[in-house]
Amino acid sequence: MKRLVCITGIILISCLFTGMFFAPSSSAEIQNTVQSSTVSVKQDEIFVLKSENNRIVVYKKGENSPYMTTDTLTDSLPKGDVMRLIEGIEVKGEAQLRKSLEDYCS
């Protein structure tokens, strides 16, 4: 039992020292970390889903050439979805793009 307590104590002390070496030393470092993660969220690409030639086509916002063309026929979708696709639906990031395409293509 003493051995288990001793080993646990050694593990806790080594975790404490490891945390001291790798933890940010000031609130400025913490703030920089938060700002850099916010910047990466802002830099997520914006995609536009459109209906062209009866198919769903994906563009990167601001570009004229298609990023991706799907085999999904838009005439099989509800009329409201088709109208939104004709106007263009903006999605942010590839994860949201995949989710949107799964919704329309399934």
N, C-alpha and C positions, 0 to 999 in steps of 0.2 A: 504494500500500500504506500509506504514511504517513497519507494522508487517511482511509482506512478505520479505522485504529487511533485516529486523532484523533476521529472521529465516534463510535466505540464508547466512548471515554473520556468524551466529553461526555454521552452517553446514560446511562452508568453513574453519573456524578456527579449528574445531574439526578434519576435514580431514587433515589439516596441521600438527597438533600435532600427530595424529595417524601415519602419514607418517614419522615423525621424529623418532618415537619409533621403527618402524619396518623396516626402510631403513638401508642398510648396512652402517656401520660407516666409512669404509675405502675402498680404491680401491683394497686392498688385499682380502677383503671379496667378492667383486664383481668378482675378478679374480678366486677365489676358486669356486664360484658358476658356473662360465663359464666352468672351468676345470672339475668339477664333472658332468656337463651335457654332456660334450664331452666324458668323460669316459663311461657314460651310453650308448652313441651311439656306441662306440667301442665295448661294451660288447654285442651288439645285436647278437643273434645266427645266424649262417649261415646255411642255408638248401641247400640240393642238390636234385634236381628233376631228376629222372632217369626213363628209360623205362626198365621194367623187366617183363617177362612173359606176354607181350602185355598189360601191365598196367602201369600207372604212380605211382611210388613209391617215397616217400620223406624220406631222411635221414638227420640227423643232421651231419654237417661236422665233420669228424673224427670218427664217430661211424659206426659200422658194422650192427647193427640191424635197421630195418626200423622204422622211426618215425610215418609214416602214409602210408597206401596203398589205392589208389583210385579205383573206379570202372570204370574209364575212359579207354577205349580201345585205344591203341596208333595207331592201324592200321586205325582208323577213322581220324587221324590227317594228315596234309600235310607232305610230305616226309622230308622237311627241318627241321620241328619241331621234327620229329621222330629221325633224325640224331643227333640233338642237345641233345635230351633227352638220347640217347644212350651214348653220351660222358659225360653227366651230366651238369645240369644247376644250377649254384649257385645263390641263392637269399639271401638277408640280411634282417633278421627280419620277424616276423610273419605277419605283414601287407603286406609286399611284397610277402610272401609265399601265403597268401590268394588271392591276386590279380593275381598272376601267375596261381594258380590252377583254379580260375574263368575263366581265359583266355583259358586254355587248356580243362577244363571240361564243357564248355558251347557250 
